[in-house]
Amino acid sequence: MPSFKTIRARAAKRKGGDRALAALLPPVPDAKALTRLKDDRALAEMTKRIFSAGFVWSVIENKWPGFEEAFLGFVPRPLLFQSEDFWHALTRDTRIVRNGAKIMAVRDNAKFITEIAAEHGSFGKFLAAWPATDQIGLLDLLAKRGARLGGNTGQYFLRFVGKDSYILSRDVVFCLRDAGLDIAETPTSKKDRRKIQDQFNAWAAESGLPLVHVSRICAMSIGQNYDAETLRRRVGGEE
């Protein structure tokens, strides 16, 4: 596998130099800030990522104030005390996207977050304590104990709440494969996911960068070379 310096140099050349590349990187994740994440904001972000999956993200963003109202500000415990009539009524509520399965995932995830918070003090504290070097383990837990948090949805959730993490976008996978990592074009097997985690851990250790920067630089080093403004608007900041 090539040194990460090679990948970073390629990304810098494509983006107009080291300063231009650095300007496109997100802030370094703040674990202390993550410990202060309120459970209602964790549930809100889960819900936003779930409803955005396979949908036009701008529609969800535009309707989001309605989501906040309809789901009682996403405070988990009050939601768990709502009757079946409350949840059934949401399937006809024009303030939100009326997808029954995704609506019920909010109730399931309210229970999930409440259980984790009881074990760890808050969902944010739980996320902050989980080592970034074991993202695949955290994603497995989200998929097993949460609802509709598998695949890229769980990855985007971690990114948007500020957890140091990587996203397996098309270009990130392309970068890994181009570097010589023997993984599938759609790497979903445990074997491939372990190879990816190990490689990101190695590049992070080599470069001293957080995983979010390694992931972003990897994406910007290959594939279509988007301009800075387009890149800033793209989902999750990845290419």
C-alpha positions as CSV (number, residue, x, y, z in Angstrom):
1,M,0.0,0.0,0.0
2,P,1.3,3.5,-0.8
3,S,2.2,6.0,1.9
4,F,-0.6,8.4,2.7
5,K,1.8,11.2,1.8
6,T,1.3,10.1,-1.9
7,I,-2.5,10.3,-1.6
8,R,-2.4,13.6,0.1
9,A,0.0,15.1,-2.4
10,R,-2.3,13.9,-5.3
11,A,-5.3,15.5,-3.6
12,A,-3.4,18.8,-3.0
13,K,-2.4,18.9,-6.6
14,R,-6.0,18.4,-7.7
15,K,-7.3,21.1,-5.4
16,G,-4.7,23.8,-6.1
17,G,-2.2,23.2,-3.3
18,D,-1.8,22.4,0.4
19,R,-3.7,25.5,1.6
20,A,-6.6,24.9,-0.8
21,L,-6.8,21.3,0.3
22,A,-6.7,22.3,4.0
23,A,-9.5,24.8,3.5
24,L,-11.8,21.9,2.3
25,L,-11.2,19.8,5.4
26,P,-13.8,19.9,8.2
27,P,-12.9,20.9,11.8
28,V,-11.1,18.3,13.8
29,P,-13.8,16.3,15.7
30,D,-14.2,17.3,19.4
31,A,-14.8,14.4,21.7
32,K,-15.7,16.7,24.6
33,A,-18.3,18.4,22.4
34,L,-19.7,15.0,21.5
35,T,-20.2,14.2,25.2
36,R,-22.5,17.2,25.5
37,L,-24.7,16.0,22.6
38,K,-28.3,15.9,24.0
39,D,-30.3,12.7,23.5
40,D,-33.0,14.6,21.6
41,R,-30.4,15.9,19.1
42,A,-29.0,12.4,18.6
43,L,-32.5,11.1,17.8
44,A,-33.1,14.1,15.5
45,E,-29.9,13.4,13.6
46,M,-30.7,9.7,13.3
47,T,-34.1,10.5,12.0
48,K,-32.8,13.1,9.5
49,R,-30.3,10.5,8.1
50,I,-32.9,7.8,7.9
51,F,-35.5,9.9,6.1
52,S,-32.7,11.3,3.8
53,A,-31.6,7.8,2.7
54,G,-32.8,7.2,-0.9
55,F,-34.5,10.6,-0.9
56,V,-33.8,14.2,-2.0
57,W,-31.9,15.6,1.0
58,S,-33.0,19.2,0.3
59,V,-36.7,18.2,0.7
60,I,-35.9,16.8,4.2
61,E,-34.0,19.9,5.1
62,N,-36.9,22.2,3.9
63,K,-39.5,20.2,5.9
64,W,-37.3,19.8,9.0
65,P,-39.2,22.3,11.2
66,G,-42.3,20.2,10.6
67,F,-40.4,17.1,11.6
68,E,-39.4,18.8,14.9
69,E,-43.0,19.7,15.6
70,A,-44.5,16.4,14.6
71,F,-42.0,14.3,16.7
72,L,-42.2,16.5,19.8
73,G,-38.7,17.9,19.5
74,F,-37.4,14.3,19.4
75,V,-37.2,14.0,23.2
76,P,-37.0,10.2,23.5
77,R,-39.1,9.6,26.7
78,P,-42.2,11.5,25.8
79,L,-42.2,9.8,22.4
80,L,-42.1,6.4,24.1
81,F,-45.3,7.2,26.0
82,Q,-47.3,8.1,22.9
83,S,-50.2,5.8,21.9
84,E,-50.5,3.9,18.7
85,D,-52.9,6.5,17.5
86,F,-50.2,9.1,17.7
87,W,-47.9,7.1,15.5
88,H,-50.7,6.2,13.1
89,A,-51.6,9.8,12.7
90,L,-48.1,10.7,11.7
91,T,-48.5,8.5,8.5
92,R,-51.0,11.2,7.4
93,D,-49.2,14.2,8.7
94,T,-48.2,16.6,5.8
95,R,-45.5,18.3,7.9
96,I,-43.3,15.3,7.4
97,V,-42.5,12.7,4.7
98,R,-45.1,10.0,5.3
99,N,-43.1,6.8,5.2
100,G,-44.6,4.4,7.7
101,A,-41.5,2.2,8.2
102,K,-39.3,5.3,8.8
103,I,-41.8,6.9,11.1
104,M,-41.8,3.7,13.3
105,A,-38.0,3.7,13.3
106,V,-38.2,6.9,15.3
107,R,-40.0,5.1,18.1
108,D,-37.6,2.2,17.9
109,N,-34.6,4.5,18.0
110,A,-36.1,6.6,20.9
111,K,-36.0,3.3,22.9
112,F,-32.5,2.5,21.7
113,I,-31.2,5.9,22.7
114,T,-32.9,5.7,26.1
115,E,-31.4,2.3,26.8
116,I,-27.9,3.4,25.8
117,A,-28.2,6.7,27.8
118,A,-29.2,4.6,30.9
119,E,-26.1,2.6,30.5
120,H,-23.6,5.4,29.7
121,G,-25.1,8.6,31.0
122,S,-26.1,9.9,27.5
123,F,-25.9,8.7,23.9
124,G,-23.3,11.4,23.2
125,K,-21.1,10.1,26.0
126,F,-21.4,6.6,24.6
127,L,-20.4,7.7,21.2
128,A,-17.4,9.8,22.5
129,A,-16.1,6.9,24.5
130,W,-16.1,4.4,21.5
131,P,-12.7,4.2,19.9
132,A,-12.5,5.6,16.4
133,T,-10.2,2.7,15.5
134,D,-13.2,0.4,15.8
135,Q,-15.8,2.2,13.7
136,I,-16.9,-1.1,12.2
137,G,-17.8,-2.3,15.7
138,L,-19.8,0.8,16.4
139,L,-21.6,0.6,13.1
140,D,-22.5,-3.0,13.8
141,L,-24.0,-2.0,17.2
142,L,-26.0,0.8,15.5
143,A,-27.4,-1.6,12.9
144,K,-28.2,-4.3,15.5
145,R,-29.7,-2.3,18.3
146,G,-31.0,0.7,16.3
147,A,-33.5,0.8,13.5
148,R,-32.6,1.5,9.9
149,L,-29.1,2.5,10.8
150,G,-27.2,0.0,8.7
151,G,-25.1,0.8,5.6
152,N,-24.2,4.4,4.8
153,T,-27.0,5.7,7.0
154,G,-25.1,4.8,10.1
155,Q,-21.9,6.3,8.6
156,Y,-23.6,9.6,7.8
157,F,-25.1,9.7,11.3
158,L,-21.7,9.5,12.9
159,R,-20.3,12.1,10.6
160,F,-23.1,14.6,11.2
161,V,-23.0,14.3,15.0
162,G,-19.3,15.0,15.0
163,K,-17.9,11.5,15.7
164,D,-14.4,11.0,14.1
165,S,-15.2,8.6,11.3
166,Y,-14.9,7.7,7.6
167,I,-17.5,7.5,5.0
168,L,-17.3,4.8,2.3
169,S,-18.5,7.0,-0.6
170,R,-17.9,5.9,-4.1
171,D,-14.6,7.9,-4.4
172,V,-13.3,6.7,-1.0
173,V,-13.8,3.1,-2.1
174,F,-12.2,4.0,-5.5
175,C,-9.2,5.5,-3.6
176,L,-8.8,2.4,-1.5
177,R,-9.0,0.1,-4.4
178,D,-6.6,2.2,-6.5
179,A,-4.1,2.1,-3.6
180,G,-4.2,-1.7,-3.9
181,L,-6.6,-2.7,-1.1
182,D,-8.2,-6.0,-2.2
183,I,-11.9,-5.1,-1.6
184,A,-15.1,-5.4,-3.6
185,E,-16.5,-2.4,-5.4
186,T,-19.3,-2.5,-2.8
187,P,-17.4,-3.6,0.3
188,T,-20.1,-5.0,2.7
189,S,-18.5,-8.2,3.8
190,K,-16.9,-8.5,7.3
191,K,-13.6,-9.3,5.7
192,D,-13.6,-6.2,3.4
193,R,-14.8,-3.9,6.2
194,R,-12.0,-5.1,8.5
195,K,-9.4,-4.4,5.7
196,I,-10.8,-0.9,5.3
197,Q,-10.7,-0.2,9.0
198,D,-7.2,-1.5,9.3
199,Q,-6.1,0.7,6.3
200,F,-7.7,3.8,7.7
201,N,-6.1,3.2,11.1
202,A,-2.7,2.8,9.4
203,W,-3.1,6.0,7.4
204,A,-4.3,7.9,10.4
205,A,-1.4,6.7,12.5
206,E,1.1,7.5,9.7
207,S,-0.3,11.0,9.0
208,G,-1.4,12.0,12.5
209,L,-4.7,13.1,11.1
210,P,-8.2,12.2,12.3
211,L,-10.2,9.7,10.3
212,V,-12.5,12.3,9.0
213,H,-9.5,14.1,7.3
214,V,-8.1,10.9,6.0
215,S,-11.4,10.0,4.5
216,R,-12.0,13.4,2.9
217,I,-8.5,13.6,1.5
218,C,-8.8,10.1,0.1
219,A,-12.1,11.1,-1.6
220,M,-10.5,14.3,-3.0
221,S,-7.5,12.5,-4.4
222,I,-9.4,10.6,-7.1
223,G,-12.5,10.5,-9.4
224,Q,-14.2,13.6,-10.6
225,N,-12.5,16.8,-9.5
226,Y,-15.3,19.0,-8.1
227,D,-14.7,22.7,-7.5
228,A,-14.6,23.9,-3.9
229,E,-18.1,25.3,-3.9
230,T,-19.7,22.1,-5.3
231,L,-17.7,20.0,-2.9
232,R,-19.0,22.0,0.1
233,R,-22.6,21.4,-1.0
234,R,-22.2,17.7,-1.5
235,V,-23.6,15.2,0.9
236,G,-21.4,14.6,4.0
237,G,-18.6,16.7,2.3
238,E,-17.3,13.6,0.5
239,E,-16.8,13.6,-3.3
